[in-house]
Amino acid sequence: VVPLSIAEVILRQLAAAPSVRLVVGTRASTRDDPDHPTSDTDLLIALGPAAAEISVERDPESVFNYTQRRLARAIDVGVLPDSFSAQAFAQAVARSKPQFLRAQLIVHELLADRSWLDPVSWTQLIGHDHRTLFTTAVTRLMSRRPGYRPLLEALSAAQGKGLPAAMLVSVLVGAVR
């Protein structure tokens, strides 16, 4: 409801103001999920008929370049062993045609957990959807520092709206345990 209200009330009026050009980056729908796209366009409809839509398609070449550069840098600074093939891994990620967010999550998990360095493991890591990759990252973070759990739970409950004031005390108490 909040994204639709913002689109209908604030963004639509702002875009209608004289001499204002507004660029909004958004999915087409509040119901859209990176792993399960929908044909719904409620956000585009809420922005109004004057909104010009530019679709940004998945770009395997950009994903390859991003992945290869991040991993080559990690090899250069000693985070990954010299024997690791950044190019082969980047090619495998690009072949999966992920959205950019998923490619970033894949790279982040590879850099955070050396158990993914074996080429046999790549297939499993690259095959994970957004939710599984995010769950893997959250589980890893919470196992390393238990104080992260209340913070992540509070942020999850906020659903992108920031830390709710009512949860602030319990989060701070839990984080310092």
C-alpha positions in Angstrom: 0.0 0.0 0.0 2.8 2.5 0.9 4.6 2.3 -2.5 1.3 2.7 -4.3 0.4 5.7 -2.1 3.8 7.3 -2.7 3.5 6.8 -6.5 -0.1 8.1 -6.7 0.1 11.0 -4.3 3.7 12.2 -4.1 5.5 11.2 -7.3 2.6 11.8 -9.7 2.1 15.3 -8.3 5.8 16.1 -8.3 6.1 14.9 -11.9 3.2 17.2 -12.9 4.8 20.3 -11.5 6.1 22.8 -14.2 9.8 22.4 -15.1 10.2 19.2 -13.1 11.5 16.0 -14.7 11.3 13.0 -12.5 13.1 9.7 -13.0 11.9 6.7 -11.0 13.6 3.3 -10.9 11.1 0.7 -9.9 9.6 -2.7 -10.7 6.4 -2.6 -12.5 4.4 -4.2 -9.6 4.3 -4.3 -5.9 3.7 -8.1 -6.3 6.7 -8.7 -8.5 9.4 -11.0 -7.1 12.8 -11.4 -8.7 12.4 -15.1 -8.8 8.7 -15.1 -9.8 7.9 -12.1 -12.1 4.3 -11.1 -12.6 2.5 -9.4 -15.4 0.8 -7.0 -12.9 1.7 -3.3 -13.4 0.1 -1.6 -10.4 3.1 0.6 -9.7 3.3 1.9 -13.3 -0.5 2.5 -13.2 -0.1 4.4 -9.9 2.6 6.6 -11.5 0.0 7.8 -14.0 -0.5 7.8 -17.8 2.3 10.4 -18.4 4.9 8.0 -17.1 7.2 6.8 -19.9 8.4 3.3 -19.3 11.9 2.2 -20.1 12.5 -1.5 -19.4 16.0 -2.6 -18.3 16.5 -6.2 -19.4 19.0 -8.6 -17.8 22.5 -8.1 -19.2 24.7 -11.2 -19.0 27.7 -9.3 -20.4 27.5 -6.7 -17.6 27.0 -9.5 -15.0 30.1 -11.2 -16.4 32.2 -8.0 -16.3 31.1 -7.2 -12.7 31.7 -10.7 -11.5 35.1 -11.1 -13.1 36.3 -7.7 -11.9 35.2 -8.3 -8.3 36.8 -11.7 -8.2 40.0 -10.6 -10.0 40.4 -7.9 -7.3 39.8 -10.5 -4.6 42.6 -12.6 -6.1 44.9 -9.6 -6.3 44.5 -8.7 -2.6 44.7 -12.3 -1.5 41.1 -12.9 -0.5 40.9 -15.7 -3.1 43.7 -18.0 -4.1 45.6 -17.4 -7.3 44.4 -20.8 -8.6 40.8 -19.6 -8.5 39.4 -19.0 -12.1 37.6 -15.7 -11.9 36.8 -15.9 -15.6 35.3 -19.4 -15.5 33.2 -18.5 -12.5 32.1 -15.2 -14.1 31.1 -17.1 -17.2 29.0 -19.6 -15.2 27.3 -16.8 -13.4 26.5 -14.9 -16.6 25.2 -18.1 -18.3 22.6 -18.3 -15.5 21.2 -14.9 -16.7 20.6 -13.5 -13.3 19.3 -10.2 -12.3 22.1 -8.0 -11.1 21.1 -8.3 -7.4 21.4 -12.1 -7.6 24.8 -11.9 -9.2 25.9 -9.6 -6.4 24.6 -12.0 -3.8 26.4 -14.9 -5.5 29.7 -13.0 -5.5 29.3 -11.9 -1.9 28.6 -15.4 -0.7 31.6 -16.8 -2.7 33.9 -14.2 -1.1 32.4 -14.8 2.4 32.5 -18.6 2.4 35.5 -20.6 1.0 33.4 -23.8 0.8 32.0 -22.4 -2.5 35.5 -22.3 -4.2 35.3 -25.8 -5.6 33.9 -25.8 -9.1 31.4 -28.5 -8.2 30.0 -26.2 -5.5 29.6 -23.4 -8.1 26.6 -25.1 -9.7 24.8 -25.2 -6.4 25.6 -21.6 -5.4 24.8 -20.2 -8.8 21.6 -22.2 -8.9 20.2 -20.6 -5.7 17.4 -18.1 -6.1 17.4 -14.7 -4.4 15.6 -15.9 -1.3 18.0 -18.9 -0.8 21.1 -16.7 -1.3 19.7 -14.1 1.1 18.8 -16.8 3.7 22.4 -18.2 3.4 23.9 -14.8 4.0 21.6 -14.0 7.0 22.3 -17.5 8.5 26.1 -16.9 8.1 25.9 -13.5 9.6 23.9 -14.6 12.6 26.2 -17.6 13.3 29.2 -15.2 13.4 27.6 -12.7 15.7 24.4 -13.6 17.5 23.7 -9.9 18.2 22.8 -9.5 14.5 19.6 -11.6 14.9 17.4 -9.0 16.7 18.6 -6.3 14.3 17.9 -8.4 11.2 14.5 -9.4 12.6 13.6 -5.8 13.3 14.6 -4.7 9.8 12.7 -7.7 8.4 9.5 -6.6 10.3 10.0 -3.1 9.0 9.9 -4.4 5.4 12.2 -1.7 4.1 10.8 1.2 6.1 13.6 1.4 8.6 13.9 0.3 12.2 10.6 0.7 14.0 10.9 2.8 17.1 9.0 0.3 19.2 11.7 -2.3 18.5 14.7 -0.1 19.1 15.3 -1.0 22.8 14.9 -4.7 22.2 17.2 -4.6 19.2 19.9 -2.6 21.1 19.7 -4.9 24.1 19.9 -8.0 21.9 22.8 -6.6 19.8 25.0 -6.1 22.8 24.5 -9.5 24.4 
